[in-house]
Amino acid sequence: MGVFTQIAQYLMKIEYQSVEISKVASLKYKGILYALALGYVFFDEVFNLMTYLGMTIMLTGVGLNIWYKNRVIAS
């Protein structure tokens, strides 16, 4: 697990240097959805309503940020 983590960190660092940072950083938040789904399927994890609400607010903010940046660039 540690080896794969180090490889992923190295590759992410390379991407941050070669692409506009906001595009790459916003993709990191998709991991929340993967962790939520895999935790539910494999570990039978269930969270309370406030946790789901927090995830929703955060992902909505990321989505609005992407939408706004694309709108500003297109103008």
N, C-alpha and C positions, 0 to 999 in steps of 0.2 A: 504494500500500500504506500509506503514511504517513497519508494522509487517512482511510482506513477505520479505521486504528488509533486515530486521534484521536477519530473519531466514536464508536467502540466504547468508548473510555475515558470519554468524556463521558456516554454513556448509562448505563454501568455506575455512574458516580458518582451519577447521578440515582437509579438503582435502590437503591443503598446507603442513600440518604437517605430513601426512601419505604417500604421493606420491612424486616422484621426481617433484620439483617445475616447471620445464620447460614444462613438459607434461600438467600440469593443467593450467598454465598461457597461453599456446598457445590456449587452448580451449576457453578462455574468448573472444577471438577476433571473434569467430563465432557470437557473439551477434550483431556485426555490420551488418551482413547479415539479421538477424532477425529484427533488428530495421529498416533497410532500407525497407524490404518487408512490415512489419506491418505499418510503417509510410505511405507508398505509398497506401496501401489498405484502411486503416481506416481514415487517415488524409489527403489524397491526397497531400502528400509531394513530391516535386520534387526538386532536387538539381542541381547545375550547374556542368559543365564538370570538373572543378578543384576539386570539392568535390569527384566525382566518381574516378577521377585519384588518389587522395590521398588515398582513401579507397583501391583501387587496389594495389597501391605501398605498403601499410602497410600489406595487406593480403598476397601479394607475398613474402614480407620479412619474415613473420611468417612461410609461407609454406617452404621457402628455409631454414630457421632455423631448422625446423623439419626434412627436408630431410637431411641436413648436419649432424645433431646429430645422426640420424639413420645410416647414412653412416659411421660415425666415430665409432660408437658402433659395427657395423657389421665387421669392419676391424680388 
